[in-house]
Amino acid sequence: MAARIHDWCAVCRGDAESHDDLIKCRGCKAKYHLNCAGLRAWPENLKEWRCTGCEGSHSRSSSHQSRITAVRAVHRSLRSRAAGFFEKSRTAIAPFVTPDALAKLTAGGEAVLAAQSKPIVLGPREPFIQATLRPYQVDGVNWLLRQYSLGTGGILGDEMGLGKTIQTLAFLSALKAAKLPGPHLVITPLAVLQNWANELKRFTPQLSFVKVHGSASERERLLSSPAVLQAEYDVYLTTYDTLRAEEAFFTEAFLFHTVTIDEGHRLKNEASSLCASLARLPIPFRLLLTGTPLQNNLHELWALLAYVIPNTLSSSAFDAAASVGLDDGNRDRSADTSWTCP
């Protein structure tokens, strides 16, 4: 699905009829209506114009731009490593992918495989995690780090209560310890938003975070905050509803390093508005957390994989190869492959 371009004013949150209706700040890259920016006319040095929040703060703006440049670099690296993963898995995934799509997915993959670096490896005790991880949690975090080294996302499908949250926070902490840039986006149901905040404070206090949530006025206050706009937090916590309400902010104002979606089984209907909003996030590493990746049929698994590794698995080919319901407890073993999905 092609991304839809949004133009919006950082002050009034209003849209623009055309791109030329807004003025763009050179520092923070936010856009404004002229009157919202406190201007009566277009400035002569349009390309050098900075909003009031950036005037006199060139070092902060420079730091913000450096972070964006760093995130773009890791995104390019992730996409490159993914080509190596698909090249290595070419035989296994070929039945599910059109030849043209496979050629695009594996472009440059052989060179990537030849120079592939080793993944970060986590132990049970790390200085940036204030907890002793259980052996299966260490395995889970290291699996996430391996997926990251491959350039693909994944589905962490532990049952409820086994610590998917702390595994995810340990993963993000390991990326920060490796001096890889933030911020990271975490999208949760409202019911567990505060739990994420509590566990961040308890287990990974070195990860700074902000909750982007609340009434329209509260969201406006948050999304106008210089610290929020300048990406001074490692983790941005938000909810499904806030993502949809403030979609332009999340898809345009920021470049997040990774995205984590709690209760990822909510993406089982690929035609939903939530899936459409999430698809517009320009983030190559996508992590789903769920205790129930399959509920009704195997097409739901395709919907989850279609988000984690987009533009990869053909829906019709996947459904034809895995045409089996879950209600009768049977499985078509002819659909088995040696390929391990992310």
VMD Tcl script that draws the C-alpha trace (Angstrom):
set ca {
  {0.00 0.00 0.00}
  {1.45 3.37 -0.99}
  {2.03 5.81 1.83}
  {-0.26 8.82 1.85}
  {1.52 12.14 2.29}
  {0.22 14.34 5.10}
  {0.83 18.05 5.56}
  {-0.11 19.42 8.95}
  {0.58 22.45 11.12}
  {2.54 21.77 14.31}
  {0.57 24.47 16.17}
  {-3.10 24.13 15.20}
  {-2.80 20.49 13.97}
  {-4.72 21.58 10.87}
  {-4.17 20.20 7.41}
  {-3.10 22.22 4.39}
  {-4.85 22.32 1.04}
  {-1.49 22.18 -0.69}
  {2.17 21.76 0.24}
  {2.78 25.46 -0.43}
  {0.34 26.49 2.31}
  {2.88 25.61 5.03}
  {6.30 26.94 5.94}
  {8.92 24.42 7.05}
  {11.42 25.04 9.85}
  {14.98 24.26 8.83}
  {15.84 23.17 12.37}
  {13.12 20.84 13.65}
  {11.49 20.22 10.22}
  {8.03 21.01 11.62}
  {5.55 22.79 9.34}
  {3.38 25.79 10.16}
  {0.67 27.98 8.73}
  {2.01 31.51 8.41}
  {-0.28 32.92 11.12}
  {0.50 29.99 13.44}
  {4.20 30.75 13.01}
  {3.54 34.40 13.91}
  {4.36 35.62 10.40}
  {2.49 38.09 8.21}
  {4.28 37.17 4.99}
  {6.69 34.60 3.63}
  {10.29 35.38 4.72}
  {12.82 36.22 2.04}
  {15.26 33.54 3.22}
  {12.63 30.80 3.16}
  {15.08 27.87 3.16}
  {16.89 29.23 6.22}
  {13.80 30.07 8.29}
  {13.61 28.62 11.80}
  {10.64 28.54 14.15}
  {10.82 30.32 17.52}
  {11.60 27.06 19.28}
  {14.73 26.62 17.16}
  {15.95 30.22 17.01}
  {19.05 30.55 19.15}
  {19.14 26.78 19.53}
  {21.24 25.82 16.53}
  {23.21 23.22 18.47}
  {20.02 21.39 19.48}
  {18.68 21.52 15.93}
  {22.00 20.24 14.65}
  {21.87 17.39 17.17}
  {18.32 16.56 16.08}
  {19.33 16.49 12.43}
  {22.34 14.31 13.28}
  {20.01 11.83 14.99}
  {17.75 11.72 11.93}
  {20.77 11.11 9.73}
  {21.94 8.30 12.04}
  {18.50 6.62 12.03}
  {18.35 6.81 8.25}
  {21.73 5.11 8.14}
  {20.60 2.21 10.35}
  {17.41 1.89 8.27}
  {19.54 1.50 5.14}
  {21.65 -1.09 6.94}
  {18.56 -3.01 8.06}
  {17.17 -3.12 4.52}
  {20.52 -4.24 3.19}
  {20.83 -7.05 5.75}
  {17.27 -8.13 4.98}
  {18.34 -8.69 1.36}
  {20.94 -11.13 2.68}
  {18.32 -12.94 4.74}
  {16.00 -13.33 1.74}
  {18.89 -14.45 -0.47}
  {19.78 -17.17 2.05}
  {16.09 -18.18 2.27}
  {15.45 -17.90 -1.46}
  {14.50 -21.56 -2.03}
  {12.15 -21.71 0.95}
  {10.25 -18.48 0.24}
  {10.12 -18.77 -3.56}
  {6.72 -20.58 -3.56}
  {5.15 -17.67 -1.66}
  {6.67 -14.74 -3.60}
  {6.35 -13.62 -7.20}
  {9.60 -13.74 -9.24}
  {9.70 -9.94 -9.57}
  {9.18 -9.46 -5.83}
  {11.84 -12.06 -5.03}
  {14.34 -10.30 -7.28}
  {13.75 -7.02 -5.45}
  {13.94 -8.64 -2.01}
  {17.26 -10.34 -2.74}
  {18.94 -7.51 -4.68}
  {22.50 -7.25 -3.37}
  {21.91 -10.09 -0.93}
  {24.95 -12.18 -1.91}
  {27.32 -9.33 -1.07}
  {25.57 -8.81 2.25}
  {25.95 -12.48 3.20}
  {29.66 -12.36 2.47}
  {30.17 -9.49 4.90}
  {27.47 -10.20 7.49}
  {28.38 -9.15 11.02}
  {27.66 -11.12 14.17}
  {24.61 -10.14 16.24}
  {24.79 -8.52 19.65}
  {24.55 -11.19 22.36}
  {22.99 -10.58 25.78}
  {23.78 -12.36 29.04}
  {21.51 -12.93 32.08}
  {23.05 -9.95 33.88}
  {23.68 -6.70 32.04}
  {24.48 -3.32 33.64}
  {21.70 -1.59 31.72}
  {18.96 -3.97 33.00}
  {18.02 -3.88 36.67}
  {16.85 -7.48 36.75}
  {18.18 -11.00 36.30}
  {16.62 -12.41 33.16}
  {15.46 -16.00 33.20}
  {17.13 -18.35 30.71}
  {14.17 -18.39 28.30}
  {14.03 -14.58 28.48}
  {17.72 -14.35 27.60}
  {16.98 -16.65 24.65}
  {14.08 -14.41 23.63}
  {16.15 -11.22 23.76}
  {19.00 -12.83 21.82}
  {16.51 -14.04 19.23}
  {15.31 -10.45 18.81}
  {18.92 -9.31 18.45}
  {19.52 -12.01 15.82}
  {16.45 -10.82 13.92}
  {17.84 -7.31 14.11}
  {21.17 -8.51 12.74}
  {19.26 -10.13 9.84}
  {17.46 -6.87 9.13}
  {14.00 -8.35 9.62}
  {11.43 -7.91 12.35}
  {9.65 -10.70 14.16}
  {6.80 -11.99 16.30}
  {7.55 -12.66 19.95}
  {4.80 -15.13 20.78}
  {5.29 -15.91 24.47}
  {2.19 -16.57 26.55}
  {0.85 -13.88 28.86}
  {2.91 -13.39 32.00}
  {6.20 -14.71 30.63}
  {7.81 -11.29 30.29}
  {7.42 -10.06 26.71}
  {7.65 -6.47 27.97}
  {10.96 -6.87 29.81}
  {12.41 -8.84 26.89}
  {11.51 -5.99 24.56}
  {12.97 -3.38 26.92}
  {16.15 -5.44 27.25}
  {16.36 -5.57 23.47}
  {15.97 -1.78 23.16}
  {18.49 -1.29 25.97}
  {21.00 -3.49 24.17}
  {20.63 -1.34 21.05}
  {21.27 1.79 23.11}
  {24.27 0.18 24.84}
  {25.63 -0.56 21.36}
  {25.33 3.20 20.68}
  {22.63 2.73 18.07}
  {20.31 5.76 17.87}
  {16.75 6.19 19.08}
  {13.99 6.95 19.47}
  {11.92 3.78 19.40}
  {8.13 3.68 19.13}
  {6.02 1.35 21.30}
  {2.28 1.10 20.57}
  {0.06 -0.57 23.16}
  {-3.57 -0.95 24.15}
  {-4.61 1.73 26.65}
  {-5.03 -0.88 29.41}
  {-1.31 -1.70 29.50}
  {0.20 1.70 28.65}
  {0.96 2.51 32.29}
  {2.39 -0.97 32.85}
  {4.96 -0.27 30.13}
  {5.82 3.02 31.83}
  {6.19 1.28 35.19}
  {8.47 -1.43 33.79}
  {10.61 1.14 32.01}
  {11.15 2.93 35.32}
  {11.75 -0.29 37.22}
  {13.90 -2.38 34.90}
  {15.53 -0.02 32.39}
  {15.71 3.44 34.01}
  {18.46 4.48 31.60}
  {15.87 4.43 28.80}
  {14.16 7.82 28.87}
  {10.55 7.75 27.71}
  {7.47 9.88 27.14}
  {3.81 8.83 27.02}
  {2.01 10.38 24.05}
  {-1.60 10.00 25.08}
  {-4.55 11.87 26.51}
  {-7.25 14.32 25.51}
  {-6.91 16.48 22.41}
  {-5.60 19.38 24.51}
  {-3.13 17.14 26.35}
  {-1.86 15.69 23.07}
  {-1.48 19.17 21.67}
  {0.59 20.19 24.70}
  {2.78 17.09 24.38}
  {3.27 17.30 20.65}
  {4.23 20.98 20.91}
  {6.86 20.31 23.57}
  {10.41 21.05 22.34}
  {11.74 17.93 24.10}
  {9.20 15.74 22.30}
  {9.71 17.43 18.94}
  {13.49 17.26 19.24}
  {13.38 13.50 19.96}
  {15.06 13.80 23.34}
  {13.52 10.53 24.57}
  {14.67 6.99 23.86}
  {11.16 5.50 23.82}
  {7.84 7.03 22.75}
  {4.88 5.18 24.28}
  {1.48 5.61 22.68}
  {-1.81 3.79 22.16}
  {-3.61 2.48 19.09}
  {-6.21 5.25 19.29}
  {-3.62 7.99 19.69}
  {-1.70 6.67 16.71}
  {-4.80 6.98 14.54}
  {-5.74 10.39 15.96}
  {-2.23 11.82 15.51}
  {-1.15 9.77 12.52}
  {0.55 12.68 10.74}
  {2.80 13.30 13.74}
  {4.00 9.70 13.95}
  {4.41 9.21 10.20}
  {5.97 12.57 9.29}
  {7.37 14.44 12.27}
  {9.62 11.59 13.33}
  {11.88 8.88 12.09}
  {11.73 6.08 14.64}
  {14.43 3.40 14.73}
  {12.11 0.48 15.54}
  {8.42 -0.03 16.26}
  {6.99 -2.51 18.79}
  {3.28 -3.35 18.79}
  {1.89 -4.96 21.91}
  {-1.01 -7.39 21.45}
  {0.01 -7.67 17.82}
  {-2.76 -10.16 17.06}
  {-4.98 -7.09 16.60}
  {-3.41 -6.83 13.16}
  {-5.05 -10.10 12.06}
  {-7.41 -8.14 9.76}
  {-5.12 -6.54 7.18}
  {-8.00 -4.40 5.87}
  {-8.51 -2.57 9.18}
  {-7.83 1.15 9.65}
  {-5.24 0.26 12.30}
  {-3.22 -1.79 9.80}
  {-3.46 1.04 7.29}
  {-2.12 3.55 9.82}
  {0.68 1.26 10.93}
  {1.68 0.54 7.33}
  {2.39 4.24 6.84}
  {5.08 4.24 9.53}
  {8.40 4.28 7.60}
  {10.15 1.81 9.93}
  {11.81 -1.34 8.53}
  {12.25 -3.19 11.86}
  {8.81 -4.14 13.16}
  {8.22 -6.25 16.25}
  {4.88 -7.78 17.27}
  {4.21 -9.06 20.77}
  {1.34 -11.49 21.24}
  {0.30 -14.52 23.22}
  {-2.17 -15.60 20.51}
  {-0.67 -15.18 17.01}
  {-3.33 -17.54 15.61}
  {-6.98 -17.46 16.62}
  {-9.17 -18.58 13.72}
  {-7.22 -19.49 10.58}
  {-3.77 -19.41 9.05}
  {-4.58 -16.34 6.96}
  {-4.32 -14.38 10.22}
  {-0.69 -15.46 10.41}
  {-0.18 -14.11 6.91}
  {-1.66 -10.76 8.03}
  {0.85 -10.53 10.88}
  {3.78 -11.53 8.65}
  {2.61 -9.08 5.99}
  {3.18 -6.30 8.49}
  {6.46 -7.59 9.92}
  {8.01 -8.23 6.48}
  {5.85 -6.17 4.09}
  {5.65 -6.73 0.34}
  {7.04 -10.22 0.74}
  {4.54 -13.06 1.03}
  {1.80 -13.29 -1.59}
  {-1.57 -13.65 0.13}
  {-2.99 -16.02 -2.46}
  {0.12 -18.20 -2.57}
  {0.30 -18.37 1.21}
  {-3.39 -19.23 1.55}
  {-3.14 -21.92 -1.13}
  {-0.12 -23.55 0.51}
  {-1.56 -23.34 4.01}
  {-5.23 -23.95 3.30}
  {-6.17 -25.53 6.58}
  {-8.57 -24.42 9.29}
  {-7.81 -24.50 12.97}
  {-11.26 -25.55 14.08}
  {-10.84 -29.23 13.17}
  {-7.40 -29.62 14.73}
  {-5.88 -30.98 11.51}
  {-2.84 -29.79 9.59}
  {-1.88 -30.16 5.95}
  {1.69 -31.47 6.29}
  {2.29 -30.96 2.58}
  {2.45 -27.25 3.40}
  {5.40 -27.71 5.76}
  {8.64 -26.02 4.73}
  {12.08 -25.77 6.22}
  {11.86 -21.99 6.33}
  {11.70 -20.43 9.78}
  {9.51 -17.34 9.69}
  {10.78 -14.24 11.49}
}
mol new
graphics top color blue
foreach p $ca { graphics top sphere $p radius 0.5 }
foreach p [lrange $ca 0 end-1] q [lrange $ca 1 end] { graphics top cylinder $p $q radius 0.2 }
display resetview
